[in-house]
């Protein structure tokens, strides 16, 4: 005993295929998440050789809020 006639089965399969392709397109077109800021530079520079230990240490990074 079948629940769907062949034309109805084809229609369900067609709708399921279209729905699956739409879901794949929506998921595949999203941009990756960026949860961390990017370090732009440091002062003194990384691996720099200095005569004395520097008192202030500073860095600059990108903002997380856009």
Secondary structure, 3 states (H helix, E strand, C coil): CCCCCHHHHHHHHHHHHHHHHHHHHHHHCCCCCCCCCCEEEEECCCCCCCCCCCCCCEEEECCCCC
